Amino acid sequence: MTKMRRLPLFAWIFLPITLMVSFVSPASGASPVPVLEYHSIQDNQKDPYCVAPAKFEEELRSILRMGYHPITATELLQMWTKHQAAVPKPILLTFDDGYEDNYTHLYPILKKYHVKATIFLATSFIGRPNFLTWDEIKQMQQSGIVDFESHTVHHPNLLKEKTDEVKAEFEQSRKVLEAHLHKPVRVLAYPFGNHKTYMYPMLKKAGYQMAFDSDPGLASEKQGMFALHRIETTTDRFFPIG
């Protein structure tokens, strides 16, 4: 799997407290929102970033039973930038990299429960073995329940790239996605969650309005629109709901 970042132990100790405190207030355009970070939906017990389809479906049922309403990253952006009231208890289901099982395993579950999700695509991966094809991506997009956004071109560790290379990763991935999907691409997820503040003006100039890292916790406008947190979800870690 592409993802290799592990959360520190203290993050998992304090995350439940953060979630409990944050949901005291009713949902509104300014309220923090849980953004779950998944990757592959397949039964592979050797890889913690592969969540079995049955387990994901069980987690989704738990989310829905608790009254959460999955929205897309585009909808969250509109909610915050236009200061619109949110649906009650909004939540984002996000999937990084663009694995083919997102079509074969994830997509049928999303359709079964009529819920929305966002997939962050590394554009150079598209069409490779075990990754989504453009035909699969377009079919999912046309359903109206899957939102596709950027995960750069080559999925590099941006902290090790030169400034021009980082800039190219942002710009080229957006251009490729917009050319194929015929829709604005305004959201990005950093590979490995890695970023620095010098990248924010580059993102803005490239046409992005929002970006997610992998720091644990709820996403909040107070973090800054280019440093929004997500909750990493693996085979043995699922966010505390309530």
QUIQUI-V869267 format. One record per backbone hydrogen bond with DSSP energy under -1.0 kcal/mol. CO is the residue of the C=O (numbers start at 1). NH is the residue of the N-H. E is the energy in kcal/mol with one decimal. If there is no record, write none. Layout:
# QUIQUI-V869267
CO|NH|E ; CO|NH|E
This chain:
# QUIQUI-V869267
9|13|-1.1 ; 10|14|-2.1 ; 11|15|-1.5 ; 14|18|-2.2 ; 15|19|-2.4 ; 16|20|-2.2 ; 17|21|-2.3 ; 18|22|-2.3 ; 19|23|-1.3 ; 21|24|-1.4 ; 28|31|-1.3 ; 33|219|-2.9 ; 34|92|-2.3 ; 35|231|-3.2 ; 36|94|-2.5 ; 37|233|-2.6 ; 38|96|-2.2 ; 40|51|-2.7 ; 42|44|-1.2 ; 44|47|-1.7 ; 47|50|-1.9 ; 48|235|-2.0 ; 49|40|-1.7 ; 52|56|-2.7 ; 53|57|-2.6 ; 54|58|-1.9 ; 55|59|-2.4 ; 56|60|-2.7 ; 57|61|-2.3 ; 58|62|-1.9 ; 59|63|-2.2 ; 60|64|-2.4 ; 61|65|-2.5 ; 62|66|-1.6 ; 63|68|-2.0 ; 64|67|-1.5 ; 69|91|-1.6 ; 72|76|-2.1 ; 73|77|-2.4 ; 74|78|-2.2 ; 75|79|-2.3 ; 76|80|-2.3 ; 77|81|-3.0 ; 78|82|-2.0 ; 79|84|-1.5 ; 89|69|-2.4 ; 91|71|-2.5 ; 92|36|-2.9 ; 93|118|-2.6 ; 94|38|-3.2 ; 95|120|-2.7 ; 97|122|-1.1 ; 98|132|-2.7 ; 99|102|-1.9 ; 100|103|-2.1 ; 100|104|-2.0 ; 101|105|-2.4 ; 101|106|-2.3 ; 102|107|-1.6 ; 106|110|-2.3 ; 107|111|-2.4 ; 108|112|-2.1 ; 109|113|-1.9 ; 110|115|-1.8 ; 117|147|-2.6 ; 118|95|-2.1 ; 119|149|-2.2 ; 120|97|-1.5 ; 121|151|-2.4 ; 122|125|-2.0 ; 125|128|-2.3 ; 128|131|-2.0 ; 130|100|-2.2 ; 132|127|-2.9 ; 133|137|-2.4 ; 134|138|-2.7 ; 135|139|-2.0 ; 136|140|-2.3 ; 137|141|-2.5 ; 138|142|-2.4 ; 141|144|-1.7 ; 145|117|-2.3 ; 147|119|-2.7 ; 149|121|-2.8 ; 150|189|-2.3 ; 152|123|-1.8 ; 153|124|-2.2 ; 156|158|-1.1 ; 157|160|-2.2 ; 158|161|-1.0 ; 162|166|-2.3 ; 163|167|-2.4 ; 164|168|-2.0 ; 165|169|-2.1 ; 166|170|-2.0 ; 167|171|-2.5 ; 168|172|-2.7 ; 169|173|-1.2 ; 170|174|-1.5 ; 171|175|-2.2 ; 172|176|-2.4 ; 173|177|-2.3 ; 174|178|-2.7 ; 175|179|-2.1 ; 176|180|-1.8 ; 177|181|-2.9 ; 178|182|-1.8 ; 186|209|-3.0 ; 186|210|-1.5 ; 187|150|-2.1 ; 188|212|-2.4 ; 190|193|-2.0 ; 191|194|-1.7 ; 196|199|-1.9 ; 197|200|-1.4 ; 199|203|-2.4 ; 200|204|-2.4 ; 201|205|-2.5 ; 202|206|-1.8 ; 203|208|-2.5 ; 204|207|-1.1 ; 210|188|-1.7 ; 211|228|-2.1 ; 212|190|-2.5 ; 215|230|-1.6 ; 219|33|-2.6 ; 220|223|-1.7 ; 221|224|-1.5 ; 224|227|-1.9 ; 225|211|-2.6 ; 228|213|-3.1 ; 231|37|-2.8 ; 237|234|-1.5
